[in-house]
């Protein structure tokens, strides 16, 4: 017979299982959580159909659970460990800056640090007061474009992606947030289908270098490689994008670009760029801002 469990005890047991798997090198976080305790709470509450902000320390909620629910949760945690699927794919939900997005295996799990600079307004001083058009390049599930639309009520957004599957997920999120009239999508290789010129370009491109791609944990390899792999030095997509971008930028437009842990490769590829590095929770070297003028003057490679 299974022992009885309260909600808090079941979360604690789940956290211990996840932590043990992580310590053994058989589990990786990074798709919505960074540790076993947070992921356990997320998965247990979701599986039980409880709000994710449930206060499990409150005795009103911390009641003994039926054995069937306990068994269901335990099997779910075991599936997370055995399958190595990101938790967000299992729950089909992810959050950026507290905003909920639908997600499945057709698109990369949204986690871009660009969401932080949008929410914190750190790019606002660089934006022209008349900014009305935003491009979300490599839109994935549409989250950055949607966050931009929510942050700036007067703008319209175009989302571009090479993956039709990802665009199908993005359309779900556009409709989920009621932005059908303000955000459009197009299947595009880079900027090929960009509709005119834009005042702000947001881009979280494939930038992982080949060596790092080969070493990614299984959870990251469960995501579409198209959204991650950036070639030998991670800069393949970015090289072409910087060549093409000025033609799609208004005079005072800016480009906000995420490059993850690839700053050394970026600076080696583009030594003449006048870059503004933006602060994020992951440091000051993962998201950058470029004016149109800076791109025109310095985007040539070695």
C-alpha positions in Angstrom: 0.0 0.0 0.0 1.3 3.5 -0.9 1.9 5.7 2.1 -0.3 8.7 2.5 0.9 12.1 1.3 0.0 15.7 1.8 0.5 18.1 -1.0 3.7 19.5 0.5 5.1 16.0 1.2 4.4 15.0 -2.4 6.2 18.0 -3.7 9.1 17.4 -1.4 9.4 13.8 -2.5 9.2 14.9 -6.1 11.9 17.5 -5.6 14.2 14.8 -4.1 13.7 12.6 -7.1 14.4 15.4 -9.6 17.4 16.5 -7.6 18.8 13.0 -7.4 18.4 12.6 -11.2 20.1 16.0 -11.8 23.0 15.2 -9.5 23.5 11.9 -11.3 23.6 13.8 -14.6 20.4 12.3 -15.8 18.3 15.5 -15.8 18.7 19.1 -16.7 16.7 22.2 -15.9 16.4 25.4 -17.8 13.0 25.3 -19.5 11.1 27.4 -17.0 12.8 26.5 -13.8 16.4 26.3 -12.7 16.2 23.9 -9.7 14.4 20.8 -8.5 12.2 22.5 -5.9 10.6 24.9 -8.3 10.1 22.2 -11.0 8.6 19.8 -8.5 6.1 22.4 -7.4 5.2 23.2 -10.9 4.7 19.7 -12.1 2.8 18.4 -9.0 0.4 21.4 -9.0 -0.1 21.2 -12.7 -0.8 17.4 -12.6 -3.3 17.9 -9.8 -5.0 20.7 -11.6 -4.2 23.2 -8.9 -3.3 26.9 -9.4 0.5 27.3 -9.6 0.4 30.0 -7.0 -1.2 27.6 -4.5 0.3 28.2 -1.0 1.2 24.6 -0.1 2.3 25.8 3.4 -1.3 26.7 4.1 -2.9 23.9 6.0 -6.2 24.6 4.1 -4.4 23.4 1.0 -2.0 20.9 2.5 -4.4 18.1 3.0 -3.9 14.4 2.6 -4.2 13.4 -1.1 -6.1 10.4 -2.4 -3.9 7.5 -3.3 -4.9 7.7 -6.9 -3.7 11.3 -7.2 -0.5 10.4 -5.5 0.2 7.5 -7.9 -0.6 9.7 -10.9 1.8 12.4 -9.8 4.6 9.9 -9.0 4.2 8.4 -12.4 4.3 11.8 -14.0 7.6 12.7 -12.2 9.1 9.4 -13.3 8.0 10.2 -16.9 9.8 13.6 -16.7 13.0 11.9 -15.6 12.9 8.9 -18.0 11.8 10.9 -21.1 14.1 13.9 -20.5 11.4 16.0 -22.1 11.4 19.6 -20.9 8.7 20.2 -18.3 7.1 22.9 -20.5 6.5 20.3 -23.2 4.8 18.0 -20.7 2.5 20.8 -19.4 2.3 22.6 -22.8 2.7 25.9 -21.0 5.5 28.3 -20.4 5.9 31.8 -18.9 7.9 34.8 -19.7 7.6 37.8 -17.3 4.5 36.2 -15.8 2.7 35.9 -19.1 1.5 32.4 -20.1 2.2 30.9 -23.5 1.2 27.7 -25.2 4.1 25.5 -26.2 4.7 22.1 -27.7 7.5 20.2 -29.4 7.0 22.2 -32.7 8.8 25.2 -31.2 11.6 26.1 -28.8 10.5 26.6 -25.2 10.4 30.4 -24.7 13.0 31.7 -22.3 14.6 34.7 -24.1 16.2 37.3 -21.9 14.9 39.9 -24.4 11.7 39.5 -22.4 13.4 41.1 -19.4 14.6 44.2 -21.3 11.1 44.7 -22.7 9.5 44.4 -19.3 12.0 46.6 -17.5 12.0 49.3 -20.2 15.8 49.3 -20.6 15.5 49.7 -24.4 12.9 52.5 -24.2 15.5 55.4 -24.2 16.8 54.0 -27.5 13.3 53.9 -29.2 12.1 56.7 -31.5 9.0 58.3 -29.9 7.1 57.4 -33.1 7.9 53.7 -33.0 4.9 51.9 -34.5 6.3 48.8 -36.3 8.1 45.9 -34.6 9.6 42.8 -36.2 10.0 39.6 -34.1 12.6 37.7 -36.2 12.9 34.0 -35.4 9.6 34.4 -33.5 9.3 30.7 -32.5 6.1 30.5 -30.4 5.5 34.2 -30.8 6.3 35.2 -27.3 8.6 38.1 -27.8 6.4 39.7 -30.4 3.4 39.3 -28.1 5.2 40.8 -25.1 6.2 43.7 -27.2 2.5 44.2 -28.3 1.5 44.0 -24.7 4.2 46.5 -23.6 3.5 49.0 -26.4 -0.3 49.2 -27.1 0.2 51.4 -30.2 2.5 49.1 -32.2 1.9 46.4 -34.7 4.1 43.3 -35.0 5.3 41.0 -37.7 6.7 37.6 -36.6 9.0 35.7 -39.0 10.3 32.2 -38.7 11.6 29.6 -41.1 9.6 26.8 -39.4 5.9 26.5 -40.4 5.4 24.3 -37.3 6.7 27.1 -35.0 4.4 29.6 -36.7 1.4 27.4 -36.1 2.3 27.5 -32.4 2.7 31.3 -32.6 -0.7 31.7 -34.1 -2.2 29.8 -31.2 -0.6 32.3 -28.8 -1.6 35.3 -30.9 -5.2 34.2 -30.6 -4.8 33.3 -26.9 -3.8 36.9 -26.2 -6.4 38.5 -28.5 -3.7 40.1 -30.8 -5.0 38.9 -34.2 -5.5 42.5 -35.3 -2.0 43.6 -34.3 0.4 40.7 -35.0 0.9 38.9 -38.3 3.1 36.0 -39.2 5.0 34.9 -42.2 7.2 31.9 -43.1 10.6 33.4 -44.0 14.2 32.5 -44.4 15.7 35.3 -42.4 14.4 38.7 -43.5 13.2 37.5 -46.9 9.5 38.0 -46.1 9.9 41.1 -43.9 7.1 43.5 -44.7 8.7 46.8 -45.3 10.7 48.7 -42.7 10.5 48.5 -38.9 11.4 50.8 -35.9 12.4 47.9 -33.7 13.7 44.4 -34.5 13.8 41.8 -31.8 15.8 38.7 -32.6 16.6 35.6 -30.6 18.2 33.6 -33.4 19.9 30.2 -33.5 23.3 31.0 -32.0 24.7 27.9 -30.3 28.1 26.9 -31.7 28.7 23.4 -33.1 30.8 22.2 -30.1 28.2 23.4 -27.6 25.4 21.8 -29.7 27.1 18.4 -29.4 27.3 18.8 -25.7 23.7 19.9 -25.0 21.7 18.0 -22.4 18.9 15.8 -23.6 16.2 18.3 -22.7 17.7 20.9 -25.1 18.1 18.3 -27.8 14.4 17.6 -27.5 13.9 21.1 -29.0 14.0 21.8 -32.7 17.6 22.0 -33.7 16.7 24.7 -36.3 16.1 27.1 -33.4 19.4 26.5 -31.7 22.2 25.5 -34.1 24.2 28.5 -35.4 27.0 26.8 -37.2 30.7 26.4 -36.3 30.9 29.6 -34.3 27.2 30.2 -33.8 27.1 33.2 -36.0 25.9 31.9 -39.3 22.3 33.3 -39.1 23.6 36.5 -37.5 26.0 37.2 -40.3 23.4 37.2 -43.0 20.8 39.0 -40.8 23.2 41.9 -40.1 23.8 42.2 -43.9 20.1 42.4 -44.6 18.8 44.3 -41.6 19.5 47.9 -42.5 17.2 47.7 -45.6 14.4 46.8 -43.2 15.1 49.4 -40.5 13.8 52.9 -40.4 16.3 55.7 -39.9 16.3 55.6 -36.1 15.5 51.9 -35.7 17.3 49.6 -33.3 17.9 45.9 -33.3 17.9 44.0 -30.0 19.7 40.7 -30.3 20.3 37.8 -28.0 23.5 35.8 -28.3 23.6 33.7 -25.1 27.1 32.6 -24.1 28.6 33.4 -27.5 30.0 36.9 -26.8 33.6 35.9 -27.7 32.5 34.4 -31.0 30.3 37.5 -31.7 33.1 39.9 -31.1 35.5 37.8 -33.1 33.0 37.8 -36.0 32.0 41.5 -35.8 35.0 43.4 -34.3 33.9 46.8 -35.6 30.4 47.0 -34.3 29.5 49.7 -31.8 27.5 47.5 -29.4 25.4 48.5 -26.4 25.2 45.6 -24.0 22.0 45.4 -22.0 21.8 44.1 -18.4 19.8 41.0 -17.7 19.4 38.5 -14.8 22.0 36.3 -16.6 24.6 39.1 -16.9 25.6 42.0 -19.1 26.9 40.0 -22.0 24.0 38.0 -23.5 21.7 40.6 -25.0 22.9 43.6 -27.1 21.4 46.6 -28.9 22.5 47.9 -32.2 21.4 51.1 -33.9 20.9 51.1 -37.7 23.8 53.4 -38.0 26.1 51.0 -36.0 25.1 48.1 -38.3 25.7 50.1 -41.5 29.1 51.3 -40.2 30.5 48.2 -38.6 28.7 44.9 -39.5 31.4 43.7 -41.9 33.2 40.6 -40.8 36.9 40.1 -40.6 
